[in-house]
Amino acid sequence: MRKIIVLHDPREWVFDIKDVEVISSQAYLTDPRFAEGGKARVFNLANSYTYQSRGYYVSLLAEARGQKVIPDAKTIIDLRSPSLVKVLSRDLEGSIQQHLAHKTKDRFELSIYFGRNVNRRYDRLARELYKVFQAPLLRARFGRNAEHWELRSVRPIPYNEIPDEHLPYLRRFAVEYFAKKRYDRARTDRSRYDLAILVNPEDKAAPSNKRAIVLFRQAAERMGFAVDILGPNDIDRVGEYDALLIRENTRVNDHTYRFARKAQSEGLAVIDAPDSILKCNNKVFLAEVMTAASVPAPRTLVVHSENRNEVVERFGLPVVLKLPDSTFSMGVVKARTAEELRNELDKVLDVSDLVIAQEYMPSDFDWRIGVLDGRPLYACQYFMARGHWQIYNWSSSTKRDRTGDFKTMPVDQAPQAIVDAALQAVLAIVGPKGLFGVDIKEVGGRPYVIEVNECPNIDHGVEDEVMGPALYEAVIGSLLKDIERKIGIST
């Protein structure tokens, strides 16, 4: 398999390792040779993995291209959260106490280079930490309270910050690492029982209204669950349950992702899974995968500072711009003139290294096909908000005009091409497991997939118009099957 090291500046890499290609992050993100995908293992040694930085996008797009990448986007997010670090490392408690028992000072830093440490005394601890936090270059910080050591943080080490005296060790570890046929994989934990539903009364784009939450609870209770409703501050309670259903608008950069990640680390059945949140919340990832999988979609360009002048030439005006993590029409703008386009690009490229430009395709409504575990669940038409080009008009002064009308129908009455496009998109982007909503425009009788949402609306009186209680039972049933699979019960 092709092996690629990605650095901010390849000239910083002073080692010559057989069968390993060293390239810049800019080249990986923009050179068509790497965008075409193909089997490869990518080792991301970016100077920064900050959310929406180039280092972050190297990992995210490597996954979109079907390549194995270390660290993956999930690990990058994990490393930013002290609470997740504690959760994910709890099985190392005994090892940490054992390896640091002799230390006389109350603080200790451990450098981990490709799963190794320069001091053989700490080599085993370094390997164990690497299995949990898979990144090529890491620094773990420990602190002692009384007689007890705890892991305070784990952070990637920028390659250009490695001490010169460590470089000979780094070279040896790298040679041994890249010579391996297989690489360590992160461990998984056990599962437990009961259902938690995460909701947030302050979420103005909540995916389920209050009555729908009641119907989810009732469906779960009919199917043998004890149900609790959790709020944003209840993350420490996640381990009490065997399943988590998130009914709050999900984002990578807030507590919803941390809830999902903690639940996954505990072995719970989860809707929405953290992998789905990572992938579906980023339009750059969606665009890359849909292009590679030939999913029918509007013409799309991943825009960065070097190609921003190509947008008008590609699409003309007006053109739609989307922040990578836009959701529910927020962070999505239509530029009507060259001046508007220039101003909007200045704004979005100031907060993200990459942004999506997409051809403007006016329509009276958008299709939404709900997909559960790889099968169509419901079909809706969402009509545009009054006097607006989107189904949500967040600038409207009246709630009545904020959204358009809707029409729900049995899946078998929706055009087959629309349903097929939805399934194709879901299978390409996230696979057959989970709950998703696929937004599709129908123009000239042809489908154009706009995006895949991992936290789709299920509102009482809208998406459940056709199926009624069976819709809620289907979602809870998916969680139940996952629980039974985890504990070895056949269904």
Buried (B, 14 or more C-beta within 10 A) or exposed (E): EEBBBBBBEBEBBEEEBEEBBBBBBBEBBBEEEBBEBEEBBBBBBBBEBEBBBBBBBBBBBBBBBBBBBBBBBBBBBBBBBEEBBBBBBBEBEEBBBEBBEEEEEEEBEBBBBBBBBBEEEBBEBBBBBBBBBBBBBBBBBBEBEEEEBBBBBBBBBBBEEBEEEBEEBBBBBBBEBBEEEEBBEBEEBEBBBBBBBBBBEEBEBBBBBEEBBBBBBBBBEEBEBEBBBBBBEBBEEBBBBBBBBBBBBBBBEEBBBBBBBBBBBBBBBBBBBBBBBBBBBBBBBBBBBBBBBEBBBBEBBBBBEEEBEEBBEBBEBBBBBBBBBBBBBBBBBBBEEEEBBBEBBEEBBEEBBBBBBBBBBEBEBBBBBBBBBBEBBBBBBBBBBBEBBBBBBBEBEEEEBBBBEBEBEEBEEBBEBBBBBBBBBBBBBBEEBBBBBBBBBBEEEEBBBBBBBBBBBBBBEBBBBBBEEEBBBBBBBBBBBBBEEBEEEEE
